[in-house]
Each structure stands twice: as C-alpha cells, then as structure tokens.
Amino acid sequence: MVHDIYIIDNENELRDKLKESFKRETDEYKFKSVKTSELEVALRNIPSLIIIDEDTTDINIVEFCKSIRSNEDNSITPIIVVSSNREKEHAVDVLKTDVQYYIKKPLDEEYFFYTIKNIVGLLTKNRRISPLTGLPGNVQIQAEMKKRLLNKETFAMLYFDLDNFKAYNDVYGFANGDEIIKFTARTISKHIHQIQDSDNFIGHIGGDDFVAITGPTDYDKVCQNIILEFDKFAVDYYNEIDVERGYVEVANRRGIIEQFPLTTISIAVLEVDSKIYKTTLEIGEVAGQIKHRAKTVPGSTYVINKRRF
C-alpha cells in the first residue's frame, strides 16, 4: 500500500529532505509539497499523514490545524507540526487542536524518520479495518467514494454479496462461516488487484458484503474470474454429502426442514460518472437496484449497469 504524505509549506526543503530519508522506500511512501492555498484541494485525496512546517508558512498554525480537523474525511488523519518555536505554551496550543506530534527544530533526521514510519504503521493497523478480513470498513469506503466524486473521476463500484450464507451458518456454524468470509475477501482482492493501470480499493461493508472500487476496466472479465474461482473452491467448505446433493437442509422456526442451495456469489457493478452522480447516497440507491437484480438470478452471477441518464 502506498502512503501519501502531504508536506504543508511554501517551500520544498522539508519535502526534499524526507524524500532523501525515504529513498529506499519510495514504493511505500510518496511525499508531496502542498502550498497553504492548495489545502482544500489536497484534502480531497485523504492523505495518510499531514506534516506542517510552521516556519515556511504565513498562517496562524492553531487555526490552520483546526480547519483540517473540521474536514470530516480527514478527522482522523494524523498531523505532525515541525517548528523552530520552542515555547511550551505555543506547542501546547497546537497539540490542543488534536495534532499528534509537535517536533522542534533542528530536526533529528533519524528520529523524524521513525516517527513518520511508526505513526503511519499504527494508522494502517487501526484505521477502522475489519478484524476478520483486514479490509477497510464503512468509514473508509465512504471517504474513498467521496474523494473520487470530488476529483470528478469516472470509476466503478463493485458490490459483492453471498447467497444462502445464513443457511450455511445455521448448518456449519459461525466459525466456519468466518472462513468463507475470509476466502471471499482473498478471492476478491486477488482479482481486483490484478487489474492493470487502475487505482483499486477493496472494502468490507460487514458480514458477507464487500465492495471494490476500480477505474474503467473489463468488468465482465473481472466478474467472471471471481465467480469461477469462488464456485471452484467454495465447495471445499462443505461436507461431501451436501456437495453431492447440491443443497443443505435447515429446520425453520416451525421445525419444517427446508432445502437451500450451496452458497454462491452475486456481483453488482455500477459505473459512476461524476457528472451524473453527485453524492454517495445517489450511488447507493442505484447500486441497491442492481444488487436486487443480481440476487434474483439463481447461482453465482453478475449484473453490470453502464447506463447514462
């Protein structure tokens, strides 16, 4: 995963020093110098970390940090302020704005290097990810969608949902159900990350629901590959008897035995044009209709919506 780190200053000296310090890890850390006048545009991209060089900016640092924190999507983005102001009262005023670190100049490069690595690493582990799959949850899913809408991108939302999963849990138990959830996450991640030249995102909405966000691609091929792999290996989570007959038996609330097909996967694909969709709510409403269509077809299936309104 690439971590975008924004350096808020009106010069490039700090950015250049950090690039030199992280030159062996350029595949993981990308440093971008952002002028104070560009902050609003920069925040749309939800960086992994914001570093502010107070000495090279002509702003009220306390009010500036408050403005960052007032941005909903960056409310948990960590902030480091570096400054030659060594007054304790000033440093405390800055930290009161929910800034994580106030580091005084001159900078110790090794200390600064590990401070950045550790704070980004901690964020990666704890930023509201699914403990079961390790994938981002709803907060990041919504933020990723809003980022792409604000940047006026054309992208696709792929929604994944397991069919007859409740029946599986009723027969095999939640522990085995968790294993199918993890298998599904691995299958989706494998094929989404194989898409070339696309800024991909995969999230776990919860339970057996997943979402992927990609740039324009061959959605038919992606969906077909995911379904082929899912159907091939999902049967490994059943016993031979159930696989041979193609269903499981579950007693309903009245004690009557009902038959449910083996678990399959439904995929709904919505291509999003920011000229048409303005909010994540609009995307969700249309996506719900497509998901309903996909769920009405027996077995693993996918439905793609590329309509222009």
C-alpha positions in Angstrom: 0.0 0.0 0.0 1.3 3.4 -0.9 1.1 6.1 1.8 0.6 9.7 0.5 2.2 12.2 2.9 1.5 15.8 2.4 4.0 18.5 3.4 2.2 21.7 4.0 4.7 24.6 3.4 5.5 27.2 0.9 9.0 25.8 0.1 10.3 22.4 -0.9 13.2 22.0 1.6 11.4 19.7 4.0 9.9 17.5 1.3 13.3 17.1 -0.3 14.9 16.0 3.0 12.1 13.4 3.6 12.5 12.1 0.1 16.2 11.6 0.7 15.5 9.9 4.1 12.9 7.5 2.5 14.7 7.0 -0.8 14.9 3.2 -0.2 11.2 3.0 0.5 9.8 5.1 -2.4 7.4 2.3 -3.3 5.6 2.8 0.1 5.9 6.5 0.8 5.1 9.4 -1.5 5.8 12.9 -0.4 4.0 15.9 -1.9 4.6 19.5 -1.1 1.3 21.4 -0.8 1.0 25.2 -0.6 -1.3 26.6 2.1 -3.5 27.9 -0.6 -4.0 24.4 -2.1 -5.1 22.8 1.2 -8.8 22.4 0.3 -7.9 20.6 -3.0 -5.3 18.4 -1.3 -7.6 17.2 1.5 -9.9 15.6 -1.1 -7.3 12.9 -1.5 -7.3 12.0 2.2 -3.5 11.6 2.8 -2.1 9.1 5.2 -0.3 11.8 7.1 0.0 15.6 7.1 3.2 17.4 8.1 3.1 21.1 8.5 6.3 23.2 8.5 5.3 26.2 10.5 8.4 28.2 9.7 7.7 28.3 6.0 4.1 29.2 6.1 2.4 32.5 6.7 -0.6 31.2 8.6 -2.0 31.0 12.1 -0.9 27.4 12.8 -3.6 26.8 15.5 -6.5 28.0 13.3 -5.0 26.1 10.3 -4.9 22.8 12.2 -8.5 23.4 13.4 -9.5 23.8 9.8 -8.0 20.5 8.9 -9.8 18.8 11.7 -13.1 20.3 10.7 -12.8 18.4 7.4 -14.9 15.3 8.1 -12.9 12.9 5.9 -9.6 13.9 7.5 -10.8 14.0 11.1 -8.6 11.0 11.9 -5.7 11.8 9.6 -2.6 12.2 11.8 -0.8 15.6 11.8 2.8 16.5 12.7 3.8 20.1 13.1 7.5 21.0 12.9 8.6 24.4 14.1 11.5 26.4 15.5 9.2 28.0 18.0 10.4 26.4 21.3 7.9 28.0 23.6 6.0 25.3 25.6 2.7 27.4 25.6 2.7 27.6 21.8 3.4 23.9 21.5 0.6 23.0 23.8 -1.8 25.3 22.0 -1.0 23.4 18.8 -1.4 20.0 20.4 -4.8 21.0 21.7 -6.1 21.1 18.1 -5.7 17.3 18.0 -2.2 17.4 16.4 -0.4 14.2 17.2 3.2 15.5 17.3 4.9 18.9 17.7 8.5 18.5 16.8 11.0 21.2 17.5 13.8 22.2 15.0 16.5 21.5 14.3 15.2 18.1 13.2 17.0 14.9 14.1 16.5 13.1 10.7 16.7 9.5 12.2 14.1 10.4 14.9 11.9 12.1 12.4 12.2 9.1 10.0 10.9 6.6 12.6 8.3 8.9 13.9 6.7 9.0 10.5 7.1 5.3 9.9 5.5 4.4 13.3 2.6 6.8 13.1 1.7 5.6 9.6 2.1 2.0 10.5 -0.1 2.4 13.5 -2.8 4.1 11.4 -2.7 1.3 8.9 -3.3 -1.3 11.6 -6.0 0.6 13.5 -7.9 2.7 10.9 -11.3 1.0 11.3 -10.4 -2.1 9.4 -12.4 -5.4 9.6 -10.7 -7.5 12.3 -11.8 -10.6 10.3 -10.5 -9.7 6.8 -8.2 -6.8 7.5 -10.0 -4.7 4.9 -11.2 -1.1 5.3 -14.7 -0.6 6.8 -17.5 1.7 6.1 -15.8 4.9 7.2 -13.0 4.5 4.6 -15.4 3.2 2.0 -17.5 6.3 2.2 -14.4 8.5 2.2 -13.0 6.8 -0.9 -16.2 7.3 -2.8 -16.4 11.0 -1.8 -12.8 11.5 -2.8 -13.4 10.2 -6.3 -16.6 12.2 -6.7 -14.8 15.4 -5.7 -12.0 14.7 -8.1 -14.6 14.2 -10.8 -13.4 10.7 -11.7 -15.1 8.0 -13.6 -15.0 4.8 -11.6 -16.9 1.6 -10.9 -18.4 0.3 -7.7 -18.5 -3.5 -7.5 -20.7 -4.8 -4.7 -20.4 -8.5 -3.6 -22.9 -10.5 -1.6 -23.1 -14.1 -0.7 -26.3 -16.0 -1.5 -27.7 -18.6 1.1 -25.0 -17.7 3.5 -27.3 -17.7 6.5 -28.3 -21.3 5.8 -24.6 -22.2 5.7 -24.0 -20.6 9.1 -27.1 -22.4 10.5 -25.6 -25.8 9.5 -21.9 -25.3 9.8 -21.7 -22.7 12.5 -20.2 -19.1 12.6 -16.6 -20.2 12.9 -16.8 -22.0 9.5 -18.9 -19.1 8.2 -16.0 -16.8 9.1 -13.7 -19.0 7.0 -15.9 -18.5 3.9 -15.9 -14.7 4.6 -12.1 -14.7 4.6 -11.9 -16.9 1.5 -14.3 -14.5 -0.3 -12.1 -11.5 0.7 -9.0 -13.2 -0.6 -10.7 -14.1 -3.9 -12.0 -10.6 -4.5 -8.7 -9.0 -3.5 -6.7 -11.3 -5.8 -8.6 -10.4 -8.9 -9.2 -6.7 -8.2 -5.5 -6.2 -7.6 -4.7 -7.9 -10.9 -6.4 -5.0 -12.8 -3.7 -3.1 -14.5 -3.4 0.7 -14.6 -6.2 1.2 -12.1 -6.4 2.8 -8.6 -8.1 0.0 -6.8 -9.8 -0.1 -3.4 -11.4 -3.0 -1.6 -13.6 -2.7 1.5 -15.6 -5.0 3.8 -19.0 -3.5 4.4 -19.7 -6.1 7.0 -20.9 -9.7 7.3 -20.9 -11.2 3.8 -21.0 -7.9 2.0 -17.9 -6.4 0.2 -17.2 -3.6 -2.2 -14.5 -2.8 -4.6 -13.8 0.5 -6.4 -11.8 0.5 -9.6 -11.1 2.6 -12.6 -12.7 1.7 -16.0 -11.8 -1.8 -17.0 -13.2 -5.0 -18.5 -15.8 -5.6 -15.7 -17.2 -8.8 -17.5 -13.8 -10.5 -17.3 -13.2 -9.4 -13.6 -16.6 -10.7 -12.5 -16.3 -13.9 -14.5 -12.9 -14.7 -13.0 -14.1 -14.0 -9.4 -17.1 -16.2 -9.9 -15.1 -19.1 -11.5 -12.7 -19.1 -8.5 -15.4 -18.7 -5.9 -17.5 -21.6 -7.3 -14.5 -23.8 -7.7 -13.3 -23.6 -4.1 -16.4 -22.7 -2.1 -17.4 -26.3 -2.1 -14.3 -27.1 0.0 -16.2 -25.6 2.9 -19.0 -28.2 2.7 -19.0 -31.9 3.5 -19.2 -34.4 0.7 -22.9 -35.2 1.2 -24.0 -31.6 0.9 -21.8 -31.1 -2.2 -23.1 -34.2 -3.9 -26.8 -33.3 -3.4 -26.1 -29.6 -4.0 -28.0 -28.2 -1.0 -28.1 -28.1 2.8 -31.1 -28.8 5.0 -32.2 -26.4 7.6 -35.1 -26.5 10.0 -37.2 -23.3 10.0 -38.9 -21.9 13.1 -41.8 -24.3 12.8 -39.4 -27.3 12.7 -40.0 -27.9 9.0 -36.9 -28.9 7.0 -36.1 -26.6 4.1 -33.5 -27.0 1.4 -31.1 -24.2 0.5 -28.6 -24.3 -2.4 -24.9 -24.1 -1.7 -23.5 -20.6 -1.2 -22.9 -18.6 -4.3 -21.8 -15.0 -5.0 -23.7 -12.2 -6.6 -21.9 -9.1 -8.0 -23.5 -5.8 -8.9 -21.4 -3.3 -10.9 -22.3 0.3 -11.2 -20.1 2.6 -13.4 -20.1 6.0 -11.8 -19.7 9.2 -13.8 -19.3 12.2 -11.5 -21.4 14.3 -14.0 -24.4 12.1 -13.1 -23.8 11.1 -9.5 -23.2 13.8 -7.0 -23.4 12.0 -3.7 -22.6 8.6 -2.2 -26.3 8.3 -1.4 -27.3 8.5 -5.0 -24.7 5.8 -5.8 -26.1 3.6 -3.0 -29.7 3.9 -4.2 -28.9 2.8 -7.8 -26.5 0.2 -6.6 -29.3 -1.3 -4.4 -31.4 -1.8 -7.5 -28.6 -3.5 -9.4 -27.9 -5.8 -6.4 -31.6 -6.8 -6.2 -31.5 -7.8 -9.9 -28.3 -9.8 -9.4 -29.8 -11.6 -6.3 -32.9 -12.7 -8.3 -30.8 -14.9 -10.6 -30.1 -18.4 -9.2 -26.4 -19.3 -8.7 -23.3 -17.1 -9.0 -24.0 -14.2 -11.3 -23.2 -10.5 -12.0 -25.1 -7.5 -13.4 -23.4 -4.5 -14.9 -25.0 -1.1 -15.2 -23.4 1.3 -17.6 -26.5 3.4 -18.3 -26.2 7.1 -18.9 -29.2 9.1 -17.7 
